[in-house]
Amino acid sequence: MNIIESRGVLGESRCGQVLHLLLQVDGLLVDAACKPLLRETCGERALLSLKHPHIIKAYGYLHREGVLYIVMDACLDGTLEAAMRSTTMQEPKLCKYVWELIEAIQYIHLRCSPPLLHGDIKPANCFIRDGTLQLGDFGSACFEAVALPQPISPLYYPLQAQERPIPSRRADLWAAGITIVQLMRPTVLTRLLTTMAIVDFQSHYRDLWQAAHGHHPALRTALKALLDPAANWLEQEGGVPHEEHVLVSVLDSFPVTIGRTDHPYGSDLEALLLEFRTLGIEDETRDILLRAARALTTGAERFRECWPEYVEALSRLHHSSTYPFPQTSPEDTWLHGLTGEELHQKISDVLILLLGRRPHARRAWSAALDYALLE
């Protein structure tokens, strides 16, 4: 790892200045943020092995003038905290950032083995790079099996655990919910903070949930799943399997086009096929979805002609007996006249019914579209 050029200072951390350097890493030029560390932590070591479009990429460590730095991609667009202070966030961008944050949490909780807990989710630790959210600052992160008490801002921690704040999956989800409230209606938190002697946001759940009033239904779904004090589903339903169901349901409530070009497999077709297997999509179902996606990328008219064939094949595979829309006469179907995102959304909704309402159906259709576009 060689320093090519020093480009100044990006900001301040608890341990000193975050340097902006141009580095050569494994033969590649990296526009890097170098954050000083007092010591190497478990969370930062784990960050080096994470590969996800919504988690900041770390390359390794750098020793400079007696200081240890962790080297990461420089996020020159700042943080969510800075973005929410500088301008009113439009709803499409708000939905996109919330979707990307939940995708990142799903990855560290359910795709890492053992599960990785972030421990410090908040707007200041959500970075923006090329218009995409990336979760960063893993200094407080730890693996679930070895989580220990540590100082955590009470604003981002459930009340019942504040006396002994140990990072947990539930605490990460609560912190994500409070982050979403801050993005939508920061005045709600300001009002509650000024009227409460103790941070008991869970008893004010309705006030927090009202922050989503008038916003996209997916944002209300997200807040209900993340903040509802009655949602002790982690304990009731065996933890990991039910958390996955809840998070996938939240992600599936967003418009199908959100995040569709930001999957971790990028342009790797083999990785896309692996994604289908990871989602539990059988090969025959996958092939039908891919045929449908290829037809749609060819043109809406071609897709409408083939749609009855896809409906029949999927219903046969998944024993679906009722349909909310006609299967024949393409010129008279519910697809007629629809284009763009509205067409994608309708197709996605019906595919969920045809696949037996499995929670990964929307994500599988998204993957099929990516595959068709990349072939």
FIZAGU-436551 format. One record per residue: residue in one letter; x, y, z of N, C-alpha, C in turn; residue number from 1. Coordinates in steps of 0.02 Angstrom, whole numbers. Atoms other than C-alpha are relative to their C-alpha. Layout:
<recs>
{"A",{X,Y,Z},{X,Y,Z},{X,Y,Z},NUM}
...
</recs>
This chain:
<recs>
{"M",{43,-59,0},{0,0,0},{45,62,0},1}
{"N",{-44,-57,8},{90,155,-65},{-40,65,-5},2}
{"I",{32,-66,3},{44,338,-41},{23,35,-64},3}
{"I",{-15,-35,62},{33,426,-209},{-5,75,9},4}
{"E",{13,-72,-8},{-36,594,-154},{-41,13,62},5}
{"S",{40,-22,-57},{-99,681,2},{-49,53,-23},6}
{"R",{52,-45,24},{-264,770,-29},{-34,39,55},7}
{"G",{27,-40,-54},{-293,852,138},{-34,-41,54},8}
{"V",{34,30,-57},{-409,813,283},{-75,-2,-14},9}
{"L",{71,8,12},{-586,745,268},{-43,20,60},10}
{"G",{38,-16,-60},{-639,774,448},{37,-22,62},11}
{"E",{-28,19,-65},{-611,733,630},{-36,-62,27},12}
{"S",{28,56,-36},{-637,570,724},{21,5,73},13}
{"R",{-19,-2,-70},{-619,530,908},{75,-7,11},14}
{"C",{-72,13,-8},{-439,480,877},{43,48,-41},15}
{"G",{-41,-47,38},{-385,623,764},{-29,14,-69},16}
{"Q",{22,-21,66},{-395,687,586},{-6,-60,-47},17}
{"V",{9,50,52},{-464,577,447},{33,27,-64},18}
{"L",{-39,-24,56},{-340,595,304},{-31,-21,-67},19}
{"H",{22,14,68},{-385,602,119},{63,-13,-41},20}
{"L",{-61,19,36},{-251,507,22},{-18,-36,-64},21}
{"L",{2,42,59},{-229,437,-152},{51,-55,10},22}
{"L",{-44,57,-15},{-157,263,-126},{2,-48,-58},23}
{"Q",{-3,57,45},{-98,120,-233},{-8,-63,42},24}
{"V",{16,60,-39},{-176,-40,-165},{-6,-58,-49},25}
{"D",{1,59,45},{-138,-205,-254},{-3,21,-73},26}
{"G",{-4,-23,68},{-98,-110,-412},{-55,47,-22},27}
{"L",{55,-44,17},{-256,-5,-408},{6,66,37},28}
{"L",{1,-64,-33},{-273,180,-369},{-65,6,40},29}
{"V",{57,-5,-45},{-390,209,-221},{-4,70,29},30}
{"D",{13,-64,-33},{-464,377,-169},{-22,-17,71},31}
{"A",{11,31,-65},{-452,336,16},{-10,51,56},32}
{"A",{6,-33,-64},{-510,398,184},{39,-42,50},33}
{"C",{-41,37,-47},{-383,349,317},{-16,25,71},34}
{"K",{24,-18,-67},{-457,349,492},{49,-25,53},35}
{"P",{-47,22,-52},{-338,346,642},{-33,-43,53},36}
{"L",{25,47,-51},{-358,208,771},{46,0,60},37}
{"L",{-41,11,-60},{-299,190,950},{27,-71,0},38}
{"R",{-19,71,5},{-295,3,920},{-45,-33,-52},39}
{"E",{41,40,47},{-361,-127,799},{-57,-32,39},40}
{"T",{58,29,-34},{-537,-181,847},{-30,-58,-39},41}
{"C",{34,57,32},{-642,-334,810},{-42,23,-58},42}
{"G",{45,-23,52},{-766,-233,709},{37,23,-62},43}
{"E",{-38,-23,58},{-635,-153,598},{34,-58,-36},44}
{"R",{-28,60,33},{-551,-321,567},{-54,-33,-42},45}
{"A",{55,31,37},{-721,-390,516},{-17,40,-63},46}
{"L",{17,-43,57},{-751,-240,401},{44,-17,-61},47}
{"L",{-46,15,56},{-600,-292,296},{-26,-58,-43},48}
{"S",{24,58,38},{-691,-451,244},{-70,9,-28},49}
{"L",{68,-11,23},{-862,-375,208},{-1,26,-72},50}
{"K",{7,-21,70},{-916,-355,27},{-74,10,-15},51}
{"H",{70,-16,11},{-1080,-266,1},{-4,72,-25},52}
{"P",{2,-68,28},{-1130,-112,-100},{-22,54,49},53}
{"H",{23,-50,-48},{-1205,-28,54},{38,-3,66},54}
{"I",{-47,-2,-56},{-1060,-57,173},{66,27,-26},55}
{"I",{-60,-33,23},{-907,51,158},{57,-51,-8},56}
{"K",{-53,49,15},{-760,-44,81},{65,20,35},57}
{"A",{-64,-10,-34},{-602,-61,186},{54,-42,-34},58}
{"Y",{-54,33,37},{-434,-109,109},{54,-28,44},59}
{"G",{-53,24,-44},{-319,-135,257},{22,55,47},60}
{"Y",{-27,-48,-49},{-210,-40,380},{61,35,-29},61}
{"L",{-56,-40,21},{-82,96,354},{33,29,62},62}
{"H",{-38,-32,-54},{55,150,476},{34,62,-29},63}
{"R",{-29,-63,24},{105,332,453},{18,44,59},64}
{"E",{-25,-44,-53},{211,436,571},{-20,-25,68},65}
{"G",{15,30,-65},{181,315,714},{-73,-8,16},66}
{"V",{73,6,-12},{-9,314,693},{-27,-56,-44},67}
{"L",{33,53,36},{-115,165,641},{-64,27,-31},68}
{"Y",{60,-22,36},{-248,203,509},{-34,-61,-32},69}
{"I",{36,47,42},{-384,97,431},{-18,36,-64},70}
{"V",{7,-31,66},{-397,130,244},{-67,-22,-30},71}
{"M",{66,13,28},{-572,143,168},{-12,45,-61},72}
{"D",{21,-44,54},{-656,216,15},{-19,68,28},73}
{"A",{20,-68,-21},{-673,405,31},{-71,13,-24},74}
{"C",{69,-17,17},{-857,455,36},{-6,76,-1},75}
{"L",{-6,-72,5},{-844,632,-28},{-67,36,2},76}
{"D",{66,-32,-3},{-1032,662,-27},{-24,10,72},77}
{"G",{17,-13,-70},{-1031,666,164},{-41,-55,32},78}
{"T",{39,48,-39},{-1150,582,286},{-75,17,-5},79}
{"L",{72,-14,-4},{-1338,566,308},{-13,58,47},80}
{"E",{10,-55,-48},{-1323,683,456},{9,67,-34},81}
{"A",{-12,-63,36},{-1249,819,346},{-53,13,-53},82}
{"A",{50,-8,53},{-1375,786,206},{-66,24,28},83}
{"M",{65,-19,-27},{-1526,802,320},{2,71,29},84}
{"R",{-5,-69,-25},{-1460,967,390},{1,51,-56},85}
{"S",{-12,-49,54},{-1422,1046,222},{-61,10,-44},86}
{"T",{57,-6,46},{-1584,1012,127},{-56,-46,22},87}
{"T",{56,45,-10},{-1756,936,135},{5,-59,-48},88}
{"M",{-11,59,42},{-1740,758,71},{-65,-20,-35},89}
{"Q",{59,21,38},{-1860,711,-68},{-15,-74,12},90}
{"E",{21,68,-19},{-1959,551,-43},{34,-55,-40},91}
{"P",{-34,54,35},{-1881,447,-185},{70,-13,28},92}
{"K",{-67,9,-28},{-1708,478,-113},{-4,-27,71},93}
{"L",{9,25,-68},{-1771,448,65},{-14,-75,-1},94}
{"C",{14,71,6},{-1845,280,14},{62,-39,-19},95}
{"K",{-61,33,23},{-1684,234,-74},{50,-9,57},96}
{"Y",{-48,4,-55},{-1575,274,77},{-23,-49,55},97}
{"V",{26,46,-51},{-1689,180,198},{7,-72,-24},98}
{"W",{-7,67,29},{-1692,28,83},{73,-24,5},99}
{"E",{-71,19,1},{-1502,30,70},{26,-13,71},100}
{"L",{-21,11,-69},{-1479,45,259},{-24,-69,25},101}
{"I",{26,64,-23},{-1592,-105,292},{34,-58,-36},102}
{"E",{-39,51,36},{-1502,-204,156},{67,-13,35},103}
{"A",{-64,8,-33},{-1337,-171,246},{-8,-37,66},104}
{"I",{12,34,-64},{-1409,-226,414},{-16,-73,-12},105}
{"Q",{17,70,16},{-1483,-383,337},{64,-39,-16},106}
{"Y",{-62,34,19},{-1311,-425,267},{42,-18,61},107}
{"I",{-45,14,-57},{-1213,-409,430},{-33,-46,51},108}
{"H",{35,43,-49},{-1348,-494,537},{-11,-71,-26},109}
{"L",{25,64,25},{-1399,-635,421},{44,-33,-52},110}
{"R",{-44,29,50},{-1264,-661,290},{71,-11,26},111}
{"C",{-65,10,-31},{-1112,-650,403},{-4,-58,50},112}
{"S",{-1,56,-48},{-1063,-803,505},{65,2,39},113}
{"P",{60,-13,-39},{-1062,-775,650},{-29,70,-15},114}
{"P",{31,-66,13},{-1184,-627,644},{42,57,28},115}
{"L",{-38,-59,-21},{-1099,-458,654},{-49,55,22},116}
{"L",{42,-54,-26},{-1178,-320,760},{37,66,-8},117}
{"H",{-34,-64,12},{-1141,-140,713},{11,39,65},118}
{"G",{-7,-32,-65},{-1176,-62,883},{0,76,1},119}
{"D",{-2,-74,0},{-1176,120,826},{-32,29,-63},120}
{"I",{34,-25,60},{-1301,148,686},{-33,67,16},121}
{"K",{28,-67,-6},{-1346,331,667},{16,38,-64},122}
{"P",{-12,-36,63},{-1351,462,528},{74,19,-11},123}
{"A",{-70,-20,8},{-1171,516,562},{44,-58,-23},124}
{"N",{-39,58,21},{-1111,338,525},{-27,-31,-65},125}
{"C",{24,21,66},{-1209,320,362},{28,49,-51},126}
{"F",{-36,-42,47},{-1100,387,222},{-32,-3,-69},127}
{"I",{27,-4,68},{-1150,441,46},{59,0,-49},128}
{"R",{-52,5,50},{-1040,388,-99},{-34,-9,-68},129}
{"D",{30,2,67},{-1094,425,-278},{-76,-10,4},130}
{"G",{73,3,-6},{-1274,444,-220},{-26,-62,34},131}
{"T",{20,63,-32},{-1276,276,-128},{20,1,73},132}
{"L",{-16,4,-71},{-1285,248,59},{47,-57,14},133}
{"Q",{-45,53,-22},{-1143,150,138},{8,6,76},134}
{"L",{-7,3,-73},{-1144,99,321},{73,-4,18},135}
{"G",{-71,-1,-18},{-977,139,402},{10,4,75},136}
{"D",{-21,-6,-70},{-884,164,567},{-18,-63,40},137}
{"F",{11,64,-33},{-873,-15,629},{42,-7,64},138}
{"G",{-42,2,-60},{-768,32,781},{-34,-30,60},139}
{"S",{37,30,-56},{-906,-24,900},{-29,-68,-17},140}
{"A",{30,63,23},{-953,-179,800},{33,-60,34},141}
{"C",{-26,62,-29},{-932,-354,868},{-42,-58,-24},142}
{"F",{39,59,17},{-987,-531,834},{-49,-15,56},143}
{"E",{54,9,-48},{-1148,-581,920},{20,-42,60},144}
{"A",{-16,47,-54},{-1072,-722,1023},{46,30,53},145}
{"V",{-48,-29,-48},{-944,-608,1107},{-16,73,16},146}
{"A",{19,-70,-14},{-1043,-446,1130},{8,16,74},147}
{"L",{-11,-24,-68},{-994,-348,1286},{-31,69,9},148}
{"P",{27,-67,-11},{-1068,-193,1369},{48,54,-24},149}
{"Q",{-42,-56,22},{-1006,-28,1296},{-43,63,-2},150}
{"P",{39,-63,3},{-1055,156,1294},{-35,9,-67},151}
{"I",{40,-11,60},{-1195,188,1169},{-47,58,14},152}
{"S",{46,-56,-8},{-1296,346,1142},{-70,-26,17},153}
{"P",{67,25,-18},{-1464,318,1232},{-53,14,-53},154}
{"L",{48,-15,53},{-1554,397,1085},{-8,-59,-47},155}
{"Y",{0,55,48},{-1508,245,981},{-1,-68,34},156}
{"Y",{0,64,-36},{-1535,110,1112},{-66,-9,36},157}
{"P",{64,12,-34},{-1696,29,1178},{6,11,75},158}
{"L",{-2,-19,-70},{-1739,89,1353},{15,-58,47},159}
{"Q",{-6,54,-49},{-1750,-81,1437},{70,-28,4},160}
{"A",{-68,27,-1},{-1568,-117,1395},{53,54,14},161}
{"Q",{-48,-54,-5},{-1489,52,1432},{45,-5,62},162}
{"E",{-43,6,-59},{-1424,6,1606},{61,-43,-15},163}
{"R",{-56,43,19},{-1314,-127,1527},{-1,-8,-76},164}
{"P",{9,0,73},{-1303,-82,1343},{48,-47,-36},165}
{"I",{-38,48,38},{-1242,-236,1252},{-25,1,-72},166}
{"P",{23,1,70},{-1246,-230,1061},{-41,-63,-14},167}
{"S",{43,56,18},{-1382,-341,990},{-32,14,-66},168}
{"R",{36,-11,63},{-1479,-367,830},{-59,46,12},169}
{"R",{58,-42,-15},{-1632,-288,912},{21,73,8},170}
{"A",{-24,-69,-10},{-1530,-135,963},{19,32,-67},171}
{"D",{-17,-27,66},{-1463,-115,785},{-63,20,-38},172}
{"L",{62,-15,35},{-1641,-120,717},{-34,61,29},173}
{"W",{28,-60,-33},{-1702,6,846},{37,62,-23},174}
{"A",{-40,-57,21},{-1558,122,800},{-15,19,-72},175}
{"A",{18,-14,69},{-1602,105,616},{-67,36,-3},176}
{"G",{65,-32,-2},{-1782,151,656},{4,73,21},177}
{"I",{-8,-69,-23},{-1731,307,752},{35,42,-54},178}
{"T",{-33,-34,55},{-1616,353,607},{-50,19,-54},179}
{"I",{52,-15,51},{-1764,342,487},{-45,56,24},180}
{"V",{41,-55,-28},{-1869,452,603},{36,67,-9},181}
{"Q",{-38,-62,7},{-1730,582,602},{0,25,-72},182}
{"L",{-1,-20,70},{-1726,581,413},{-67,29,-22},183}
{"M",{67,-21,22},{-1914,602,395},{-25,62,38},184}
{"R",{27,-54,-41},{-1962,716,541},{44,12,61},185}
{"P",{-45,-11,-57},{-1816,772,651},{-33,38,57},186}
{"T",{33,-39,-53},{-1934,888,746},{-36,-45,50},187}
{"V",{33,47,-46},{-2023,736,821},{46,-18,56},188}
{"L",{-49,18,-52},{-1865,684,913},{17,60,43},189}
{"T",{-16,-61,-38},{-1825,863,963},{-54,14,53},190}
{"R",{56,-12,-46},{-1998,882,1042},{1,-50,58},191}
{"L",{0,51,-52},{-1986,717,1136},{59,10,48},192}
{"L",{-59,-9,-42},{-1811,754,1199},{-9,57,49},193}
{"T",{9,-58,-44},{-1865,920,1272},{-54,-11,52},194}
{"T",{55,11,-47},{-2015,846,1364},{10,-62,43},195}
{"M",{-10,63,-37},{-1939,686,1435},{62,4,43},196}
{"A",{-57,1,-45},{-1825,666,1585},{44,-60,-15},197}
{"I",{-37,61,17},{-1772,493,1525},{-18,-20,-71},198}
{"V",{11,17,70},{-1753,428,1349},{-43,-62,-4},199}
{"D",{48,55,1},{-1909,320,1348},{-41,4,-64},200}
{"F",{34,-9,63},{-1950,329,1165},{-51,-56,-13},201}
{"Q",{45,55,15},{-2034,159,1167},{-70,12,26},202}
{"S",{67,-17,-25},{-2177,226,1273},{-33,53,-44},203}
{"H",{27,-50,46},{-2197,360,1138},{2,-27,-71},204}
{"Y",{-4,32,65},{-2201,235,996},{-47,32,-51},205}
{"R",{48,-29,47},{-2357,313,919},{26,67,-28},206}
{"D",{-29,-64,24},{-2270,483,910},{54,-12,-52},207}
{"L",{-53,15,47},{-2122,405,824},{-29,-26,-66},208}
{"W",{30,28,60},{-2231,307,703},{-35,53,-41},209}
{"Q",{33,-54,36},{-2326,466,660},{48,39,-45},210}
{"A",{-49,-33,44},{-2164,530,584},{-7,-22,-72},211}
{"A",{8,26,68},{-2206,421,434},{-66,21,-31},212}
{"H",{65,-20,26},{-2380,499,413},{10,42,-64},213}
{"G",{-5,-36,63},{-2400,557,234},{58,-22,-44},214}
{"H",{-55,25,40},{-2245,465,175},{-19,-65,-34},215}
{"H",{11,62,37},{-2229,312,64},{-19,-57,49},216}
{"P",{20,56,-44},{-2316,157,139},{59,-43,22},217}
{"A",{-57,41,-18},{-2149,65,137},{38,29,60},218}
{"L",{-33,-31,-57},{-2078,191,261},{-39,-14,64},219}
{"R",{41,18,-59},{-2223,158,380},{11,-73,19},220}
{"T",{-14,71,-12},{-2194,-29,361},{67,-8,35},221}
{"A",{-67,5,-30},{-2010,-5,403},{-1,22,73},222}
{"L",{0,-24,-69},{-2043,98,559},{-38,-47,46},223}
{"K",{38,47,-42},{-2174,-24,624},{43,-61,17},224}
{"A",{-41,59,-11},{-2054,-170,603},{59,14,46},225}
{"L",{-62,-15,-36},{-1905,-81,680},{-11,29,70},226}
{"L",{9,-37,-62},{-1981,21,822},{-55,-25,46},227}
{"D",{57,20,-41},{-2139,-64,884},{23,-37,63},228}
{"P",{-23,32,-61},{-2106,-106,1068},{-31,-69,12},229}
{"A",{32,66,-7},{-2226,-254,1055},{32,-52,-46},230}
{"A",{-29,46,49},{-2122,-329,916},{61,-36,28},231}
{"N",{-56,38,-28},{-2016,-445,1022},{7,-65,-39},232}
{"W",{0,58,43},{-2013,-562,873},{67,-36,-1},233}
{"L",{-65,34,-1},{-1827,-598,891},{-1,-57,52},234}
{"E",{2,51,-53},{-1861,-692,1053},{-55,-51,-13},235}
{"Q",{57,44,7},{-2031,-763,1008},{9,-53,-54},236}
{"E",{0,44,58},{-1990,-841,841},{67,-31,-14},237}
{"G",{-63,35,10},{-1818,-912,867},{55,42,-29},238}
{"G",{-55,-44,17},{-1717,-760,820},{11,7,-75},239}
{"V",{-24,-14,68},{-1628,-769,653},{-51,-14,-54},240}
{"P",{47,11,55},{-1759,-853,542},{-55,52,-4},241}
{"H",{55,-47,2},{-1896,-734,594},{25,71,-15},242}
{"E",{-28,-65,18},{-1784,-581,583},{7,5,-75},243}
{"E",{-8,-1,73},{-1747,-629,404},{-68,11,-34},244}
{"H",{67,-8,29},{-1933,-643,365},{-23,73,6},245}
{"V",{22,-69,-12},{-1967,-471,442},{38,48,-45},246}
{"L",{-39,-47,39},{-1823,-383,354},{-15,-8,-75},247}
{"V",{16,10,71},{-1861,-462,185},{-69,30,-15},248}
{"S",{66,-29,11},{-2044,-411,204},{4,76,-3},249}
{"V",{-9,-73,3},{-1989,-232,240},{30,20,-66},250}
{"L",{-33,-16,63},{-1872,-230,90},{-49,-8,-59},251}
{"D",{46,13,55},{-2008,-304,-21},{-57,51,-3},252}
{"S",{54,-50,1},{-2129,-164,28},{20,62,-40},253}
{"F",{-22,-58,39},{-2023,-37,-67},{-11,-13,-74},254}
{"P",{8,9,72},{-2045,-6,-254},{55,-46,-28},255}
{"V",{-46,51,24},{-1963,-146,-352},{62,29,-33},256}
{"T",{-57,-29,34},{-1849,-26,-446},{53,27,48},257}
{"I",{-50,-26,-47},{-1763,36,-287},{54,-52,10},258}
{"G",{-57,44,-13},{-1591,-38,-274},{12,-53,-52},259}
{"R",{-5,56,47},{-1613,-147,-427},{68,-4,-34},260}
{"T",{-64,1,33},{-1446,-96,-501},{57,1,50},261}
{"D",{-52,-6,-51},{-1352,-98,-336},{13,-65,37},262}
{"H",{-11,63,-34},{-1342,-283,-296},{75,-14,7},263}
{"P",{-71,13,-11},{-1176,-349,-226},{33,-40,-56},264}
{"Y",{-32,39,53},{-1152,-462,-377},{20,41,-60},265}
{"G",{-23,-44,54},{-1131,-313,-494},{-15,-31,-68},266}
{"S",{8,26,68},{-1101,-378,-671},{21,-73,-5},267}
{"D",{-22,69,-2},{-1053,-555,-618},{-60,-46,-8},268}
{"L",{58,41,13},{-1178,-673,-699},{-1,-63,43},269}
{"E",{-3,59,-42},{-1117,-824,-601},{-24,16,71},270}
{"A",{22,-20,-67},{-1144,-729,-439},{-76,11,2},271}
{"L",{72,-8,3},{-1320,-687,-497},{-36,-67,6},272}
{"L",{29,66,-5},{-1358,-871,-520},{5,-27,71},273}
{"L",{-8,20,-70},{-1289,-903,-346},{-52,35,43},274}
{"E",{50,-37,-39},{-1408,-769,-281},{-68,-36,-1},275}
{"F",{63,38,3},{-1557,-871,-343},{1,-59,48},276}
{"R",{-5,58,-45},{-1495,-1023,-248},{-3,23,73},277}
{"T",{1,-27,-68},{-1466,-916,-93},{-72,17,22},278}
{"L",{69,-19,-15},{-1646,-855,-104},{-47,-61,3},279}
{"G",{41,59,-2},{-1708,-1034,-114},{-46,-7,-61},280}
{"I",{40,3,60},{-1776,-1013,-292},{22,-61,-41},281}
{"E",{-16,60,37},{-1785,-1180,-384},{21,17,-71},282}
{"D",{-27,-13,66},{-1698,-1196,-553},{-56,12,-52},283}
{"E",{53,-7,50},{-1861,-1216,-651},{-36,68,8},284}
{"T",{30,-66,-12},{-1938,-1062,-569},{47,54,-24},285}
{"R",{-50,-49,23},{-1777,-966,-600},{-2,8,-75},286}
{"D",{-1,-3,73},{-1781,-1011,-785},{-61,38,-27},287}
{"I",{60,-36,21},{-1961,-947,-801},{8,75,13},288}
{"L",{-11,-71,-16},{-1916,-784,-714},{49,32,-48},289}
{"L",{-50,-27,46},{-1765,-762,-827},{-31,9,-70},290}
{"R",{33,-8,65},{-1871,-792,-984},{-45,63,1},291}
{"A",{44,-59,-5},{-1996,-662,-923},{41,65,0},292}
{"A",{-42,-60,-3},{-1857,-538,-884},{30,16,-68},293}
{"R",{-29,-11,67},{-1777,-562,-1055},{-53,29,-47},294}
{"A",{54,-26,42},{-1946,-533,-1139},{-14,73,16},295}
{"L",{15,-69,-19},{-1974,-374,-1039},{55,47,-24},296}
{"T",{-54,-43,24},{-1802,-305,-1084},{-3,9,-75},297}
{"T",{10,-6,72},{-1846,-338,-1266},{-52,53,-16},298}
{"G",{52,-50,10},{-2001,-231,-1249},{-64,-21,34},299}
{"A",{61,14,-37},{-2166,-216,-1157},{-49,-42,-41},300}
{"E",{48,37,42},{-2267,-283,-1305},{18,-73,-2},301}
{"R",{-23,69,2},{-2162,-440,-1317},{-16,-34,67},302}
{"F",{15,29,-66},{-2183,-467,-1130},{-74,-16,7},303}
{"R",{72,11,-6},{-2373,-449,-1140},{-21,-62,-38},304}
{"E",{17,59,40},{-2380,-581,-1276},{17,-65,38},305}
{"C",{-24,61,-33},{-2284,-706,-1169},{-27,-9,71},306}
{"W",{20,1,-70},{-2362,-664,-1000},{-44,-60,19},307}
{"P",{41,58,-19},{-2499,-800,-1002},{41,-64,8},308}
{"E",{-43,59,-6},{-2364,-931,-1030},{36,-1,66},309}
{"Y",{-37,-2,-64},{-2266,-872,-878},{-47,-13,59},310}
{"V",{49,9,-53},{-2423,-866,-770},{-17,-75,7},311}
{"E",{18,71,-1},{-2471,-1043,-819},{56,-43,29},312}
{"A",{-57,40,-23},{-2296,-1112,-789},{12,9,75},313}
{"L",{-12,-12,-71},{-2275,-1029,-618},{-56,-28,43},314}
{"S",{55,27,-40},{-2448,-1078,-559},{3,-76,4},315}
{"R",{-7,73,-1},{-2415,-1259,-608},{54,-20,50},316}
{"L",{-56,17,-45},{-2250,-1258,-513},{-17,11,74},317}
{"H",{11,-21,-69},{-2317,-1173,-357},{-72,-10,23},318}
{"H",{68,20,-19},{-2496,-1240,-355},{-44,60,18},319}
{"S",{42,-58,-11},{-2573,-1067,-363},{-66,-11,-37},320}
{"S",{65,17,31},{-2759,-1088,-396},{-42,61,-18},321}
{"T",{40,-60,16},{-2825,-909,-402},{46,56,-21},322}
{"Y",{-39,-56,26},{-2765,-754,-492},{-42,63,2},323}
{"P",{39,-62,-2},{-2815,-573,-472},{-7,32,-69},324}
{"F",{0,-32,65},{-2788,-537,-657},{-10,-53,-55},325}
{"P",{11,48,55},{-2835,-618,-825},{67,-30,-23},326}
{"Q",{-60,34,24},{-2712,-744,-899},{4,-1,-76},327}
{"T",{1,6,73},{-2763,-735,-1082},{-18,66,-32},328}
{"S",{17,-60,38},{-2800,-609,-1219},{44,59,21},329}
{"P",{-48,-52,-22},{-2644,-500,-1196},{-25,71,-10},330}
{"E",{22,-69,12},{-2731,-349,-1273},{-49,25,52},331}
{"D",{49,-19,-50},{-2860,-352,-1133},{25,-6,72},332}
{"T",{-24,14,-67},{-2748,-391,-984},{13,63,39},333}
{"W",{-16,-55,-46},{-2709,-282,-834},{65,34,-18},334}
{"L",{-65,-29,19},{-2537,-252,-914},{-8,54,-54},335}
{"H",{7,-43,59},{-2609,-155,-1059},{8,74,20},336}
{"G",{-9,-72,-11},{-2549,25,-1065},{49,18,54},337}
{"L",{-48,-16,-53},{-2427,10,-919},{71,0,-28},338}
{"T",{-70,-3,20},{-2245,59,-941},{42,18,61},339}
{"G",{-48,-24,-51},{-2090,94,-837},{-10,-32,68},340}
{"E",{2,26,-68},{-2094,77,-648},{-68,-29,17},341}
{"E",{67,26,-15},{-2283,50,-642},{-7,-71,-26},342}
{"L",{3,68,28},{-2266,-101,-755},{42,-48,42},343}
{"H",{-43,42,-42},{-2121,-170,-652},{-35,-17,66},344}
{"Q",{32,9,-65},{-2221,-147,-492},{-58,-50,-5},345}
{"K",{56,45,9},{-2376,-236,-559},{25,-72,-10},346}
{"I",{-28,67,13},{-2273,-382,-624},{25,-30,65},347}
{"S",{-28,24,-63},{-2183,-395,-458},{-55,-22,49},348}
{"D",{54,17,-46},{-2346,-396,-358},{-32,-67,-18},349}
{"V",{32,62,21},{-2420,-537,-461},{48,-59,9},350}
{"L",{-48,54,-10},{-2260,-640,-456},{2,-23,72},351}
{"I",{1,20,-70},{-2268,-636,-267},{-58,-47,14},352}
{"L",{57,44,-9},{-2441,-713,-275},{12,-68,-33},353}
{"L",{-11,63,37},{-2388,-842,-404},{53,-44,35},354}
{"L",{-52,38,-34},{-2237,-893,-300},{-21,-18,71},355}
{"G",{24,22,-66},{-2346,-929,-149},{15,49,55},356}
{"R",{-13,-54,-49},{-2311,-761,-63},{65,-11,38},357}
{"R",{-64,8,-35},{-2135,-816,-19},{35,69,4},358}
{"P",{-26,-67,-10},{-2039,-666,50},{54,21,-49},359}
{"H",{-55,-19,45},{-1898,-674,-78},{-22,10,-72},360}
{"A",{23,-2,69},{-2008,-666,-232},{19,65,-36},361}
{"R",{-15,-65,32},{-1983,-480,-266},{75,5,-14},362}
{"R",{-73,-3,10},{-1795,-495,-243},{22,-47,-57},363}
{"A",{-16,46,55},{-1790,-645,-361},{-16,31,-68},364}
{"W",{17,-34,62},{-1880,-545,-495},{50,56,-16},365}
{"S",{-51,-52,9},{-1758,-402,-468},{65,-29,-27},366}
{"A",{-61,33,23},{-1612,-522,-490},{-7,-23,-72},367}
{"A",{11,22,69},{-1690,-592,-649},{7,58,-49},368}
{"L",{-7,-59,43},{-1703,-416,-722},{73,20,-8},369}
{"D",{-71,-17,4},{-1521,-381,-680},{36,-48,-47},370}
{"Y",{-33,50,42},{-1468,-544,-762},{-15,13,-74},371}
{"A",{20,-11,69},{-1567,-507,-920},{35,62,-30},372}
{"L",{-33,-61,24},{-1491,-332,-933},{74,-9,-11},373}
{"L",{-72,9,3},{-1314,-397,-909},{22,-52,-51},374}
{"E",{-18,54,47},{-1320,-546,-1029},{28,29,-64},375}
</recs>
